[in-house]
Amino acid sequence: MGPSLEIKTSRAGKVALVAALLGSTALGALAFQSDARACGGLFCNAPPPDPFAPLPVAQNGENVVFAITKDPAGGAPTIDAHIQILYTGDVAKFSWVVPVEAMPTLSTGTDKLFSTLALLTQPRFSASYETSGTCLPDPQMNFPTATGGGFVTGTAGASGGTAGAGGGGVDVSFQGAVGPYEAAVIKSDDPVALKMWLADNGYTVSDQAGMLIDTYVRENKFFVALKLMNGLSVKSIQPIVLTFRGTEPCVPLRLTAIAANPDMPVLVWALSDKRVVPRGFYELQIDEARIDWWSNGGAYFGPKGLVSQAADEAGGNAFVAEYAGTSAIARAQVYANGTIDLAKLAASMTPPVYVQQLLAMGLGNDPLTLGLLEQFIPMPAAVKAMGITDSQFYGNLAVYWGQFVFPTFDLAGLTDAISTKIVKPRIDAQTMIDGHPYLTRLNTFLSPVEMTQDAFFFESQDLPDVSNVHTATIETVCGNKAYMACNAPQRLRLADGRTMWLRAGTTGTSCNYGQYNVPGLTQLPAAQVAWQRDTTGDGMVVVDNAAKIQAGIDASNKTFPTEMSQFPMPVAGAGGAGIFGGTAGAGGAGGGVHEKGSGGCGCSLGDGSSSGPTLACALLGALGVVLSLRRRRRACRRD
């Protein structure tokens, strides 16, 4: 199976079309109601304390995992597209409709694919601390904060046969069950007939969505339509997988602008033979002088972070390559043999033993688990009347088992459901990962006014890998007992050799814990370089801010006291590969933006709202600051 895009719910009470993803000739729109909820900011890489809480996957946006499998005979490649659907609201109002260029095969996927890839490829920023010279005795060391604005602390996822022709001029090429969904693939040359078929089959189509359907009918598209089966709740929702033949994967964005919120995140993973780059969108290199290394790069993340700023500077349509390299980092991560022992589950004789085994196998945080437990081990009515939540009940099942009479339960049926709905999709996803040697992660934030074209993706033949791990050094400069470490000047040294002062020194006899004074650095461009990529080579440089950034660093350094000139700055290396791969080159359009084409692969409408950071996210960020502080104190004591 293949890639996966996160689908979002639409605005208020009518079905709207949301972004789907597909190949070069591709598709379109998803229908939802209500608001989706997920972890705010980027992926929160710590499990929540509730053993049954789903692992947060990503911010409310569009997440796509593409798998591109070449045809040995030289034909069009097979593209697998996993679409993640996050939906909360009235189950009766849930519906999903997407136009497709060709007849797709439908199946269901797993949220584990998204959470795994998000965690493994998440950018990480860390600073090591060094002391040069000999410091005066220093009673203690506090961690300084940044001033000047711009630097902020923050927290560093079915095939089927044919059903024949339907009435009213609508051809129904497939209609049946796909996982938890009632699914249909339909086509018509009459938009009125097609919309009538959708209405007759329980799909609410708004006027706005209807106009989009009219367009796609004229373009001779198929439509995939999904609803949840009767009796199922939104807890049963699984990612949907579309498999089709195409030329280039595509995230359709043009029509997302109708319902998207500002700075909507779009996160794309591509499994392929080589590094994948965007077509029609630029690829960015973030200026690492803008990273707040002392707080683990918190300023990088989020809808107002450096990725969003850099994309705006490049004209809006641009991605940052956050990881490009071997897919082996995900080997045995979505599914590992032996981690889920269905035979052991089947041998469990009572619900408490069963759930204990299930939790030990790490299945408690799968989004489907609670719904399956509710179905096969129902909560006693007396417990339900007490207002006990599902997580409380199943997390303490042994307590309730000893005090209440349980309704009839079906552990064999539960094991079969876990095998079909959780284990098999994980195995399929892992097989997909293992079948493609290369993994690329691309990230951006887009506002409606920037969604003027669809984003295509293709393989680059010779671009280098991109690490998601970034490091720098913060140096405390004491000279020959000129300062106590707590009052000494500090400077930041980047991996490419650029160095900038962060704090001036004071010669007082007590610690004043001076703050970082970096207002000049916060005004630097967030984008260092932007390329229009090509099949070979680096492509064309369309934005090159290297000189402007260096001038800003020099100007910032000159604002520090003249006596600091006794500590000469290290000389930066001469050029080299950028932090996100490729070289800046000397030419380019000097910040110009190329004229965009009008082609597209489909349409997308969705609510791009983002919920706030979860407690787990906040605690994770705080932990990073504490660890940095401890490292810094230890470095000072050693000197």
LINUR-V970195 format. One record per backbone hydrogen bond with DSSP energy under -1.0 kcal/mol. CO is the residue of the C=O (numbers start at 1). NH is the residue of the N-H. If there is no record, write none. Layout:
# LINUR-V970195
co: <CO	CO>
nh: <NH	NH>
This chain:
# LINUR-V970195
co: <5	7	9	15	18	22	28	32	50	59	62	64	65	66	67	69	71	77	78	79	80	80	81	82	83	84	90	91	96	98	99	100	105	107	110	111	112	113	114	115	116	117	124	126	128	130	132	134	145	147	158	170	171	174	176	178	180	181	182	183	184	185	185	186	187	190	191	192	193	194	195	196	197	198	199	206	207	208	209	210	211	212	213	214	215	216	217	222	223	224	225	226	227	229	233	234	239	240	241	242	243	244	249	250	251	253	255	256	256	264	265	266	267	268	269	270	271	272	275	277	279	282	283	285	285	287	291	292	292	293	297	299	300	302	305	306	307	308	309	310	311	312	316	317	319	320	323	324	325	327	328	330	336	341	342	343	345	350	351	352	353	354	355	356	357	358	359	363	365	366	368	369	370	371	372	373	376	380	381	383	384	389	390	391	396	397	398	400	400	410	411	412	413	414	415	416	417	418	418	419	422	423	424	425	426	427	428	429	430	431	433	437	438	439	440	441	441	442	443	444	446	447	448	450	455	456	458	466	468	470	472	473	474	475	476	478	479	479	483	484	487	489	490	490	491	492	493	494	498	500	502	503	516	518	521	526	528	529	530	530	531	532	535	540	543	545	546	547	548	549	550	551	552	553	554	556	557	561	562	563	564	573	578	582	612	614	615	616	617	618	619	620	621	622	623	624	625	626	627	628	629	630	631	632	633	634>
nh: <84	86	607	206	30	250	20	16	53	61	267	269	82	271	80	78	74	246	69	244	3	67	242	5	240	7	93	94	226	224	28	222	243	241	113	115	116	117	118	119	120	121	470	472	474	476	478	481	516	518	106	166	187	185	183	181	229	178	227	176	225	173	174	223	171	194	195	196	197	198	199	200	201	203	202	210	211	212	213	214	215	216	217	218	219	221	220	100	186	98	184	96	182	232	236	237	109	83	107	81	105	79	457	22	455	256	258	259	260	446	62	444	64	442	66	440	68	438	460	458	456	319	531	528	529	290	293	295	297	296	300	306	307	305	309	310	311	312	313	314	316	315	318	282	284	443	441	466	439	330	331	333	339	345	346	347	348	354	355	356	357	358	359	360	361	363	362	366	55	369	372	373	374	375	376	377	410	384	385	388	387	393	394	395	400	401	402	403	404	414	415	416	417	418	419	420	421	422	423	424	426	427	428	429	430	431	432	433	434	435	436	327	272	325	270	322	323	268	320	266	264	450	451	452	251	279	277	324	124	126	128	493	130	491	132	482	134	481	136	487	506	477	502	503	475	500	473	497	494	492	517	490	147	522	524	287	545	285	542	543	283	540	461	532	530	549	550	551	552	553	554	555	556	557	558	559	560	564	565	566	567	575	581	578	40	618	619	620	621	622	623	624	625	626	627	628	629	630	631	632	633	634	635	636	637	638>
